[in-house]
Amino acid sequence: MTIREFLREKVLESVNENYGNTYKIEDIVIDYPENKKFGDYSTTIAFKIAKDLKSKGNEQQLPKIAEKIKTSLLGKVKEFFSEITIANGGFINLRVSDSVLAEIVINASENNEYGKSDFGKNKDKILLEYVSANPTGPLHIGHARWGAIGDSLYRALLTAGYNVKTEFYINDAGNQIKLLLESVKAIREGKEIPENGYHGYYIKELAKIQRNPIEVILDWQKEDLNKFDVHFDNWFSEKELHDKGEVEETIKLLMDKGLVYEKDGALWFKSKEFGDDKDRVIKKSDGEYTYFGVDITYHLNKIKRGFNRLINIWGADHHGYVKRLTSAVKALNENVKVE
């Protein structure tokens, strides 16, 4: 039984005690106050009783009716509510006690079905991507924040009946990986770490372990996330996009759509056509793909896997990246939502 159902029964008992057994459960309406300062629940039954009595020629003052019901309720539900008040002459407001709320939360945690619904059933197929830390060092407090937000959103969507999967994107390609490997190699060979390399304390630790540093860091990250009770359905490797030629295929697709042009030896995506403030480079003049170019490929891969709603949780420093990526996805498929 929910709190509202319980309250409806107790209000009905209080009403019938004072005004005869003339009311039924469907007469009792329990709402939420518009202003939370008045409490958690509210009933307008006093107004109905006043109206009914007036129509029978037995007019009574509304505040007195509300007071009678309140007094009767106090004898029935006092241990459940920390406060029962009357507002605007006839609204009876109730605030649930902290002890009852605590008991509800405890019971809910023991019942895996609590709060579940089919609201999201047969709706979007969602891919939720979050954390996605570079495998170049241990996780930090920012990653913990994204993990907490992402995992909470995942559980909420799942509870609401959505078809949702989670994914961690591994940035295991590009210059940052090259610099990490060079840094570890330098320590192993007793040399100085390159000036633009990685100088964190963990580099020396990696140098002692005779394994691929990327795999070691990923193991560290997975261990930390596991302790945090954050788990992923899939760990997706950026390197695979390059190895399978998907980046080149995506660039060709954009070129075929007339959405890419060459300037200063680089390839540019026409993101201004989709609301971005300027066009963006997807392939540099030295032949290297930009993060943006690869990210377009990654999101096209998500679409090809059948997901039609893509949710990404990024750090605050990525705020300027949102518009350009949503522009690219819109160019590839207008039916896919990106958030």
DRENMIVO-812262 format. One record per residue (C-alpha): residue number from 1; residue in one letter; x, y, z. Coordinates in steps of 0.05 Angstrom, whole numbers, padded with zeros to 5 digits. Layout:
N
R; num; residu; east; north; up
R; NUM; a; X; Y; Z
...
//
This chain:
339
R; num; residu; east; north; up
R; 1; m; 00000; 00000; 00000
R; 2; t; 00027; 00069; -00019
R; 3; i; 00026; 00128; 00028
R; 4; r; -00029; 00160; -00013
R; 5; e; -00072; 00098; -00009
R; 6; f; -00061; 00093; 00065
R; 7; l; -00077; 00166; 00075
R; 8; r; -00141; 00161; 00034
R; 9; e; -00166; 00105; 00079
R; 10; k; -00150; 00144; 00143
R; 11; v; -00182; 00208; 00117
R; 12; l; -00244; 00169; 00098
R; 13; e; -00248; 00140; 00168
R; 14; s; -00241; 00209; 00199
R; 15; v; -00294; 00239; 00153
R; 16; n; -00345; 00184; 00165
R; 17; e; -00333; 00187; 00241
R; 18; n; -00353; 00260; 00241
R; 19; y; -00404; 00263; 00184
R; 20; g; -00436; 00195; 00181
R; 21; n; -00420; 00137; 00135
R; 22; t; -00440; 00176; 00073
R; 23; y; -00373; 00182; 00037
R; 24; k; -00334; 00130; -00005
R; 25; i; -00261; 00122; -00019
R; 26; e; -00268; 00154; -00088
R; 27; d; -00292; 00218; -00054
R; 28; i; -00224; 00226; -00021
R; 29; v; -00174; 00263; -00064
R; 30; i; -00102; 00266; -00041
R; 31; d; -00057; 00315; -00079
R; 32; y; 00012; 00345; -00072
R; 33; p; 00014; 00418; -00048
R; 34; e; 00039; 00465; -00102
R; 35; n; 00085; 00496; -00050
R; 36; k; 00127; 00443; -00014
R; 37; k; 00131; 00487; 00048
R; 38; f; 00060; 00466; 00064
R; 39; g; 00077; 00392; 00067
R; 40; d; 00081; 00329; 00026
R; 41; y; 00006; 00314; 00016
R; 42; s; -00058; 00353; 00017
R; 43; t; -00132; 00338; 00016
R; 44; t; -00191; 00384; -00002
R; 45; i; -00245; 00339; 00028
R; 46; a; -00266; 00394; 00077
R; 47; f; -00289; 00436; 00018
R; 48; k; -00331; 00380; -00009
R; 49; i; -00363; 00367; 00058
R; 50; a; -00379; 00441; 00067
R; 51; k; -00411; 00443; -00001
R; 52; d; -00452; 00380; 00012
R; 53; l; -00476; 00406; 00080
R; 54; k; -00496; 00473; 00050
R; 55; s; -00537; 00439; -00004
R; 56; k; -00575; 00402; 00051
R; 57; g; -00589; 00466; 00089
R; 58; n; -00539; 00448; 00144
R; 59; e; -00486; 00500; 00130
R; 60; q; -00423; 00497; 00173
R; 61; q; -00360; 00539; 00173
R; 62; l; -00304; 00509; 00130
R; 63; p; -00249; 00519; 00182
R; 64; k; -00288; 00480; 00234
R; 65; i; -00299; 00422; 00186
R; 66; a; -00225; 00420; 00170
R; 67; e; -00207; 00423; 00244
R; 68; k; -00252; 00364; 00261
R; 69; i; -00220; 00321; 00207
R; 70; k; -00150; 00343; 00228
R; 71; t; -00164; 00325; 00302
R; 72; s; -00191; 00257; 00281
R; 73; l; -00130; 00245; 00236
R; 74; l; -00082; 00261; 00292
R; 75; g; -00109; 00202; 00330
R; 76; k; -00099; 00156; 00271
R; 77; v; -00036; 00176; 00235
R; 78; k; 00004; 00219; 00283
R; 79; e; 00063; 00170; 00283
R; 80; f; 00066; 00173; 00207
R; 81; f; 00065; 00248; 00198
R; 82; s; 00109; 00300; 00233
R; 83; e; 00060; 00356; 00219
R; 84; i; -00014; 00364; 00201
R; 85; t; -00036; 00436; 00186
R; 86; i; -00095; 00474; 00157
R; 87; a; -00083; 00527; 00103
R; 88; n; -00129; 00577; 00070
R; 89; g; -00187; 00556; 00114
R; 90; g; -00196; 00485; 00089
R; 91; f; -00135; 00452; 00058
R; 92; i; -00110; 00397; 00104
R; 93; n; -00035; 00389; 00093
R; 94; l; 00008; 00332; 00119
R; 95; r; 00084; 00323; 00123
R; 96; v; 00112; 00252; 00126
R; 97; s; 00158; 00239; 00185
R; 98; d; 00232; 00226; 00174
R; 99; s; 00227; 00157; 00207
R; 100; v; 00172; 00135; 00158
R; 101; l; 00213; 00160; 00098
R; 102; a; 00273; 00122; 00123
R; 103; e; 00232; 00059; 00129
R; 104; i; 00205; 00068; 00058
R; 105; v; 00276; 00076; 00030
R; 106; i; 00300; 00014; 00068
R; 107; n; 00242; -00028; 00044
R; 108; a; 00251; -00002; -00027
R; 109; s; 00324; -00023; -00028
R; 110; e; 00303; -00094; -00009
R; 111; n; 00251; -00097; -00065
R; 112; n; 00282; -00098; -00134
R; 113; e; 00215; -00085; -00166
R; 114; y; 00201; -00021; -00127
R; 115; g; 00186; 00038; -00172
R; 116; k; 00192; 00000; -00237
R; 117; s; 00147; 00018; -00296
R; 118; d; 00137; 00006; -00370
R; 119; f; 00139; 00080; -00386
R; 120; g; 00199; 00073; -00433
R; 121; k; 00179; 00005; -00463
R; 122; n; 00181; 00002; -00539
R; 123; k; 00209; 00072; -00542
R; 124; d; 00280; 00094; -00559
R; 125; k; 00339; 00046; -00560
R; 126; i; 00388; 00085; -00518
R; 127; l; 00464; 00082; -00513
R; 128; l; 00490; 00118; -00452
R; 129; e; 00564; 00134; -00454
R; 130; y; 00600; 00162; -00394
R; 131; v; 00667; 00166; -00357
R; 132; s; 00706; 00147; -00420
R; 133; a; 00772; 00167; -00388
R; 134; n; 00835; 00166; -00430
R; 135; p; 00876; 00103; -00414
R; 136; t; 00936; 00148; -00398
R; 137; g; 00929; 00151; -00323
R; 138; p; 00887; 00133; -00262
R; 139; l; 00816; 00159; -00254
R; 140; h; 00807; 00225; -00217
R; 141; i; 00751; 00257; -00178
R; 142; g; 00719; 00284; -00241
R; 143; h; 00712; 00214; -00268
R; 144; a; 00679; 00193; -00203
R; 145; r; 00628; 00249; -00212
R; 146; w; 00612; 00227; -00283
R; 147; g; 00608; 00155; -00260
R; 148; a; 00558; 00173; -00206
R; 149; i; 00515; 00215; -00253
R; 150; g; 00518; 00165; -00310
R; 151; d; 00504; 00104; -00268
R; 152; s; 00446; 00139; -00233
R; 153; l; 00416; 00159; -00300
R; 154; y; 00425; 00088; -00326
R; 155; r; 00388; 00058; -00266
R; 156; a; 00332; 00109; -00272
R; 157; l; 00323; 00095; -00347
R; 158; l; 00325; 00020; -00335
R; 159; t; 00274; 00026; -00278
R; 160; a; 00229; 00066; -00325
R; 161; g; 00229; 00008; -00375
R; 162; y; 00275; 00037; -00428
R; 163; n; 00319; -00006; -00472
R; 164; v; 00386; 00024; -00450
R; 165; k; 00458; 00001; -00454
R; 166; t; 00520; 00032; -00424
R; 167; e; 00588; 00042; -00456
R; 168; f; 00658; 00064; -00438
R; 169; y; 00696; 00093; -00498
R; 170; i; 00770; 00077; -00494
R; 171; n; 00814; 00130; -00528
R; 172; d; 00869; 00080; -00542
R; 173; a; 00895; 00112; -00606
R; 174; g; 00928; 00178; -00624
R; 175; n; 00986; 00220; -00600
R; 176; q; 00970; 00215; -00526
R; 177; i; 00979; 00139; -00529
R; 178; k; 01045; 00148; -00565
R; 179; l; 01070; 00196; -00512
R; 180; l; 01049; 00150; -00456
R; 181; l; 01087; 00091; -00486
R; 182; e; 01148; 00134; -00498
R; 183; s; 01146; 00158; -00425
R; 184; v; 01143; 00088; -00397
R; 185; k; 01197; 00064; -00445
R; 186; a; 01243; 00121; -00423
R; 187; i; 01238; 00100; -00350
R; 188; r; 01250; 00027; -00367
R; 189; e; 01313; 00047; -00405
R; 190; g; 01337; 00094; -00350
R; 191; k; 01327; 00156; -00393
R; 192; e; 01292; 00222; -00380
R; 193; i; 01218; 00226; -00397
R; 194; p; 01206; 00269; -00458
R; 195; e; 01187; 00340; -00439
R; 196; n; 01118; 00333; -00471
R; 197; g; 01109; 00263; -00442
R; 198; y; 01073; 00239; -00380
R; 199; h; 01107; 00254; -00314
R; 200; g; 01057; 00228; -00263
R; 201; y; 01080; 00183; -00205
R; 202; y; 01046; 00124; -00237
R; 203; i; 01094; 00123; -00297
R; 204; k; 01148; 00092; -00254
R; 205; e; 01098; 00041; -00229
R; 206; l; 01079; 00023; -00301
R; 207; a; 01152; 00016; -00319
R; 208; k; 01160; -00040; -00267
R; 209; i; 01102; -00081; -00296
R; 210; q; 01122; -00121; -00357
R; 211; r; 01056; -00112; -00393
R; 212; n; 01025; -00064; -00442
R; 213; p; 01016; 00001; -00402
R; 214; i; 00948; 00014; -00435
R; 215; e; 00922; -00053; -00410
R; 216; v; 00949; -00041; -00340
R; 217; i; 00916; 00028; -00336
R; 218; l; 00850; -00001; -00361
R; 219; d; 00854; -00054; -00307
R; 220; w; 00865; 00001; -00255
R; 221; q; 00805; 00040; -00281
R; 222; k; 00760; -00021; -00283
R; 223; e; 00780; -00039; -00212
R; 224; d; 00764; 00031; -00187
R; 225; l; 00697; 00033; -00222
R; 226; n; 00680; -00036; -00195
R; 227; k; 00693; -00011; -00124
R; 228; f; 00647; 00047; -00141
R; 229; d; 00594; -00003; -00164
R; 230; v; 00595; 00025; -00235
R; 231; h; 00594; -00027; -00290
R; 232; f; 00589; -00022; -00366
R; 233; d; 00555; -00066; -00417
R; 234; n; 00611; -00052; -00467
R; 235; w; 00681; -00024; -00469
R; 236; f; 00691; 00005; -00539
R; 237; s; 00761; 00013; -00568
R; 238; e; 00777; 00074; -00611
R; 239; k; 00835; 00035; -00641
R; 240; e; 00786; -00014; -00673
R; 241; l; 00754; 00043; -00712
R; 242; h; 00822; 00057; -00744
R; 243; d; 00840; -00016; -00754
R; 244; k; 00774; -00031; -00789
R; 245; g; 00779; 00029; -00834
R; 246; e; 00715; 00060; -00807
R; 247; v; 00746; 00129; -00799
R; 248; e; 00763; 00132; -00873
R; 249; e; 00693; 00106; -00891
R; 250; t; 00660; 00160; -00850
R; 251; i; 00702; 00216; -00881
R; 252; k; 00683; 00189; -00950
R; 253; l; 00610; 00188; -00931
R; 254; l; 00613; 00260; -00910
R; 255; m; 00649; 00278; -00974
R; 256; d; 00596; 00243; -01015
R; 257; k; 00544; 00284; -00979
R; 258; g; 00582; 00348; -00997
R; 259; l; 00594; 00364; -00924
R; 260; v; 00671; 00366; -00926
R; 261; y; 00719; 00412; -00962
R; 262; e; 00794; 00421; -00966
R; 263; k; 00829; 00483; -00941
R; 264; d; 00903; 00495; -00924
R; 265; g; 00916; 00421; -00935
R; 266; a; 00865; 00399; -00883
R; 267; l; 00795; 00372; -00888
R; 268; w; 00739; 00413; -00857
R; 269; f; 00668; 00392; -00838
R; 270; k; 00614; 00443; -00855
R; 271; s; 00587; 00446; -00784
R; 272; k; 00563; 00519; -00793
R; 273; e; 00508; 00492; -00838
R; 274; f; 00480; 00456; -00777
R; 275; g; 00483; 00514; -00727
R; 276; d; 00555; 00511; -00704
R; 277; d; 00592; 00577; -00698
R; 278; k; 00646; 00555; -00748
R; 279; d; 00669; 00497; -00791
R; 280; r; 00713; 00445; -00758
R; 281; v; 00776; 00407; -00780
R; 282; i; 00767; 00332; -00783
R; 283; k; 00834; 00314; -00816
R; 284; k; 00896; 00356; -00805
R; 285; s; 00946; 00375; -00860
R; 286; d; 00995; 00324; -00833
R; 287; g; 00945; 00268; -00847
R; 288; e; 00926; 00257; -00774
R; 289; y; 00852; 00255; -00757
R; 290; t; 00827; 00303; -00704
R; 291; y; 00789; 00279; -00642
R; 292; f; 00727; 00308; -00675
R; 293; g; 00737; 00268; -00739
R; 294; v; 00743; 00203; -00700
R; 295; d; 00685; 00220; -00654
R; 296; i; 00640; 00229; -00715
R; 297; t; 00660; 00158; -00736
R; 298; y; 00647; 00132; -00666
R; 299; h; 00577; 00161; -00665
R; 300; l; 00562; 00135; -00734
R; 301; n; 00582; 00066; -00707
R; 302; k; 00532; 00075; -00651
R; 303; i; 00477; 00091; -00701
R; 304; k; 00495; 00030; -00744
R; 305; r; 00488; -00013; -00682
R; 306; g; 00415; 00007; -00679
R; 307; f; 00415; 00061; -00625
R; 308; n; 00369; 00120; -00641
R; 309; r; 00382; 00160; -00577
R; 310; l; 00453; 00175; -00557
R; 311; i; 00467; 00204; -00488
R; 312; n; 00538; 00227; -00472
R; 313; i; 00561; 00252; -00404
R; 314; w; 00623; 00295; -00412
R; 315; g; 00664; 00340; -00367
R; 316; a; 00649; 00414; -00361
R; 317; d; 00710; 00429; -00404
R; 318; h; 00674; 00397; -00464
R; 319; h; 00617; 00447; -00466
R; 320; g; 00642; 00477; -00532
R; 321; y; 00644; 00407; -00563
R; 322; v; 00570; 00393; -00558
R; 323; k; 00545; 00435; -00616
R; 324; r; 00595; 00409; -00667
R; 325; l; 00582; 00336; -00650
R; 326; t; 00506; 00343; -00651
R; 327; s; 00515; 00378; -00718
R; 328; a; 00554; 00320; -00746
R; 329; v; 00504; 00268; -00722
R; 330; k; 00447; 00309; -00750
R; 331; a; 00483; 00309; -00817
R; 332; l; 00489; 00233; -00815
R; 333; n; 00419; 00217; -00790
R; 334; e; 00365; 00267; -00772
R; 335; n; 00324; 00214; -00736
R; 336; v; 00376; 00203; -00681
R; 337; k; 00373; 00244; -00617
R; 338; v; 00438; 00265; -00585
R; 339; e; 00440; 00292; -00514
//
